[in-house]
Amino acid sequence: MSKKVLIGGAWPYANSSLHLGHLAALISGDFLKRYHKILGDDVLYVSGTDCHGTPITERALKEGIKPEEIADKYHKEFKEVFKKMNFDYDIYTKTSDEYHKRKVQEIFLKIYDNGYIYPKKSLQPFCEKCNKFEADRELEVICKSCRMVTKGDQCDCGYIPTEEDLIDAKCRICGSKTIQKENTHLYLALSKLQKQIEKYVEKNEKNWRIASKNETEKFLKEGLKDRVVTRDLPYGIEIPIKGFENKRMYVWIEAVLRIYYSNNENM
């Protein structure tokens, strides 16, 4: 009996050309797509180019051009590479697409209206030399877990720096030490979903790889923490909520939502 299968491919950042590491990670999705087609399953393989976020704005700053130009350049290049590699995507899009922007804004607003996204004031690193609040990826800190120098969003060892860890962080753009200033962002209330996610994992963990299962259980054991889902960036998807029009949506939220609504529309 055939079944419906959704494959969500990783979204390469549009800040540099693809290399073998990208293709090694992406080709498994193409294998799965072909395998399920042979079985006669109704399969949908979705991916695209991640056009927003600090990697793109940093590259644009270095080259002295607009982020949109960088994103469009590499999106076109990625599509040509995947065509030559004979990748069998059903949908390959980009996060700067107007339809995508509209859809994720609708879903974001619904999550907000349902009480799972909320505003919160906190102290955030501010670079006086650059005259702006810094996104976590624009910061350099010492990892509390492995004690190595890392970016402020996540260390290669898997540790995710807390807001406290970002105190006295160094700006990766100009090299200056940051100060703490009050700022208001929107947060996703992951803590409210702890029990639901625990039940979901318990029900489905037999279908997961051991590494994925262990990593998920580690976060659940520590207790899910609410995560900020907005950024102080000039480029990205605008927040459709009054008072937050100058903020931009965190890229890890919008890319996952693209896979989600593709599933609802096509299956």
C-alpha positions as CSV (number, residue, x, y, z in Angstrom):
1,M,0.0,0.0,0.0
2,S,1.4,3.4,-1.0
3,K,1.9,6.1,1.6
4,K,2.5,9.9,1.6
5,V,6.1,10.9,2.2
6,L,7.4,14.4,2.9
7,I,11.2,15.0,2.5
8,G,12.5,18.3,3.7
9,G,15.9,19.1,2.3
10,A,18.4,21.4,4.0
11,W,18.4,25.0,2.8
12,P,21.9,26.2,1.7
13,Y,22.7,29.8,2.7
14,A,23.0,32.1,-0.3
15,N,26.4,33.5,0.8
16,S,28.9,31.4,-1.2
17,S,29.1,28.6,-3.8
18,L,28.2,25.1,-3.0
19,H,31.0,22.6,-2.1
20,L,31.2,18.8,-1.6
21,G,30.1,19.2,2.0
22,H,26.8,20.7,0.9
23,L,26.2,18.0,-1.7
24,A,27.1,15.2,0.7
25,A,24.4,16.4,3.1
26,L,21.8,17.0,0.4
27,I,22.1,14.0,-1.8
28,S,20.6,11.6,0.7
29,G,17.3,13.4,0.3
30,D,17.4,12.8,-3.5
31,F,18.1,9.1,-2.9
32,L,15.1,8.9,-0.6
33,K,12.9,10.6,-3.2
34,R,13.9,8.1,-5.9
35,Y,13.5,5.2,-3.5
36,H,10.0,6.1,-2.5
37,K,9.0,6.7,-6.2
38,I,10.1,3.2,-7.0
39,L,7.9,1.9,-4.2
40,G,5.0,3.9,-5.7
41,D,4.6,6.3,-2.8
42,D,3.2,9.8,-3.1
43,V,6.4,11.7,-2.2
44,L,7.1,15.4,-2.0
45,Y,10.7,16.6,-1.9
46,V,11.0,20.3,-0.8
47,S,14.0,22.6,-0.4
48,G,15.2,26.0,-1.5
49,T,17.8,28.7,-1.0
50,D,18.0,30.4,2.4
51,C,18.3,34.1,1.3
52,H,18.0,35.8,4.7
53,G,20.1,36.0,7.9
54,T,23.5,37.3,8.9
55,P,25.6,35.1,6.6
56,I,24.0,36.9,3.6
57,T,24.2,40.4,5.1
58,E,27.9,39.9,6.1
59,R,28.8,38.7,2.6
60,A,26.9,41.7,1.1
61,L,28.8,44.1,3.4
62,K,32.1,42.6,2.3
63,E,31.3,43.0,-1.4
64,G,29.7,46.4,-1.0
65,I,26.4,45.3,-2.6
66,K,22.8,44.7,-1.5
67,P,21.9,41.4,0.3
68,E,19.2,40.8,-2.3
69,E,21.9,40.8,-5.1
70,I,24.0,38.3,-3.2
71,A,21.0,36.1,-2.5
72,D,19.7,36.1,-6.1
73,K,23.2,35.5,-7.5
74,Y,23.7,32.3,-5.5
75,H,20.1,31.1,-5.8
76,K,20.6,31.1,-9.6
77,E,23.9,29.3,-9.2
78,F,22.5,26.7,-6.8
79,K,19.6,25.9,-9.3
80,E,22.1,25.4,-12.1
81,V,24.2,23.0,-10.0
82,F,21.2,20.9,-8.9
83,K,20.0,20.7,-12.5
84,K,23.5,19.4,-13.6
85,M,23.5,17.0,-10.7
86,N,20.0,15.8,-11.8
87,F,18.4,16.4,-8.3
88,D,14.8,15.5,-8.4
89,Y,13.2,18.3,-6.3
90,D,9.4,18.7,-6.5
91,I,9.7,22.3,-5.1
92,Y,13.0,24.3,-5.1
93,T,12.3,27.9,-4.1
94,K,13.9,30.7,-2.2
95,T,13.0,32.4,1.1
96,S,12.9,35.9,-0.6
97,D,10.0,34.8,-2.7
98,E,6.9,37.1,-2.1
99,Y,4.5,34.1,-1.8
100,H,6.8,32.6,0.9
101,K,6.9,35.9,2.8
102,R,3.1,36.2,2.8
103,K,2.6,32.6,3.9
104,V,5.1,32.6,6.8
105,Q,3.8,35.9,8.0
106,E,0.3,34.4,8.1
107,I,1.5,31.4,10.1
108,F,3.7,33.5,12.4
109,L,0.7,35.7,13.2
110,K,-1.5,32.7,14.0
111,I,1.1,31.3,16.4
112,Y,1.2,34.8,18.0
113,D,-2.6,35.0,18.3
114,N,-2.6,31.5,19.9
115,G,-0.3,32.7,22.6
116,Y,2.8,30.7,21.7
117,I,4.8,33.8,20.6
118,Y,5.1,36.7,23.1
119,P,7.1,39.9,23.7
120,K,9.8,40.0,26.3
121,K,12.3,42.7,27.4
122,S,15.9,41.7,28.0
123,L,19.4,43.0,28.0
124,Q,21.1,42.4,24.6
125,P,24.6,43.0,23.3
126,F,24.9,46.4,21.6
127,C,28.0,47.5,19.6
128,E,28.6,51.2,20.2
129,K,31.0,51.4,17.2
130,C,28.6,49.8,14.8
131,N,25.7,51.6,16.5
132,K,23.4,48.6,16.5
133,F,22.1,45.6,18.4
134,E,24.0,42.5,17.4
135,A,22.4,39.3,16.2
136,D,23.9,36.3,18.1
137,R,25.7,35.1,15.0
138,E,27.5,38.5,14.8
139,L,29.0,37.9,18.2
140,E,32.1,36.0,19.4
141,V,32.1,34.4,22.8
142,I,33.9,31.6,24.8
143,C,31.8,28.5,24.9
144,K,30.8,27.6,28.4
145,S,30.9,23.9,27.6
146,C,34.1,23.3,25.6
147,R,35.8,26.7,26.4
148,M,36.6,27.3,22.7
149,V,35.9,30.6,20.8
150,T,32.6,30.3,19.0
151,K,29.9,32.4,17.4
152,G,27.0,33.5,19.6
153,D,24.3,31.4,18.0
154,Q,25.7,27.9,18.6
155,C,29.0,26.2,19.2
156,D,30.2,23.3,17.1
157,C,30.2,21.2,20.2
158,G,26.4,21.5,20.3
159,Y,26.1,24.0,23.1
160,I,23.7,26.9,22.6
161,P,24.9,30.1,24.4
162,T,22.3,31.7,26.8
163,E,21.7,35.4,27.0
164,E,24.0,35.5,30.1
165,D,26.8,33.9,28.0
166,L,26.6,36.8,25.6
167,I,27.6,39.4,28.2
168,D,30.9,41.1,27.2
169,A,30.7,39.4,23.8
170,K,32.9,40.7,21.1
171,C,31.5,42.1,17.8
172,R,32.6,40.0,14.9
173,I,32.1,42.9,12.5
174,C,34.4,45.5,14.1
175,G,36.1,43.6,16.9
176,S,34.9,45.9,19.7
177,K,33.6,44.7,23.0
178,T,29.8,45.0,23.3
179,I,27.7,46.6,26.1
180,Q,24.3,45.5,27.4
181,K,21.2,47.5,26.4
182,E,17.5,46.8,26.9
183,N,15.7,45.6,23.9
184,T,12.3,43.9,23.2
185,H,12.0,40.8,21.1
186,L,9.4,38.1,20.3
187,Y,9.9,34.7,21.8
188,L,8.6,31.2,20.9
189,A,7.2,29.6,24.1
190,L,8.8,26.2,23.7
191,S,8.4,25.6,27.4
192,K,4.6,25.4,26.9
193,L,5.2,22.6,24.5
194,Q,7.5,20.4,26.6
195,K,4.9,17.7,27.5
196,Q,3.5,17.6,23.9
197,I,6.9,17.1,22.4
198,E,7.9,14.5,25.0
199,K,4.8,12.5,24.0
200,Y,5.6,12.9,20.3
201,V,9.2,11.7,20.8
202,E,8.0,8.7,22.8
203,K,5.6,7.8,20.1
204,N,8.0,8.2,17.1
205,E,11.5,7.6,18.5
206,K,11.7,4.1,17.0
207,N,11.7,5.7,13.5
208,W,14.6,8.1,14.4
209,R,18.4,7.7,14.1
210,I,20.1,7.1,17.5
211,A,22.0,10.4,17.3
212,S,18.8,12.4,16.6
213,K,17.0,10.6,19.4
214,N,19.8,11.2,21.9
215,E,20.1,14.9,21.0
216,T,16.4,15.5,21.3
217,E,16.2,13.7,24.6
218,K,19.1,15.8,25.9
219,F,17.3,19.0,25.2
220,L,14.1,17.6,26.8
221,K,15.9,16.5,29.9
222,E,17.4,20.0,30.3
223,G,14.0,21.5,29.9
224,L,12.9,23.3,26.7
225,K,13.7,27.0,26.9
226,D,11.8,29.8,25.1
227,R,13.8,31.0,22.0
228,V,13.9,34.5,20.5
229,V,12.4,34.4,17.0
230,T,13.1,38.0,15.9
231,R,16.3,39.7,14.9
232,D,17.5,43.3,14.5
233,L,18.5,43.1,10.9
234,P,17.8,45.4,7.9
235,Y,17.1,42.5,5.6
236,G,14.6,39.6,6.0
237,I,10.9,38.9,6.4
238,E,9.1,41.7,8.2
239,I,7.2,41.0,11.4
240,P,3.4,41.5,10.9
241,I,2.8,42.7,14.5
242,K,2.4,46.2,15.7
243,G,5.5,47.6,17.4
244,F,7.8,45.0,15.8
245,E,7.7,46.3,12.2
246,N,11.5,47.0,12.2
247,K,12.4,43.5,13.4
248,R,13.0,40.6,11.0
249,M,12.0,36.9,11.4
250,Y,14.6,34.4,12.5
251,V,15.6,32.3,9.5
252,W,15.3,28.9,11.3
253,I,11.6,29.6,11.8
254,E,10.7,30.6,8.2
255,A,12.6,27.8,6.4
256,V,10.9,25.1,8.4
257,L,7.5,26.8,7.8
258,R,8.1,26.5,4.1
259,I,8.3,22.8,4.4
260,Y,5.2,22.7,6.6
261,Y,2.9,24.7,4.3
262,S,4.2,22.9,1.2
263,N,3.0,19.7,2.9
264,N,-0.4,21.1,3.5
265,E,-0.8,22.4,0.0
266,N,0.5,19.4,-1.9
267,M,-0.5,16.3,0.0
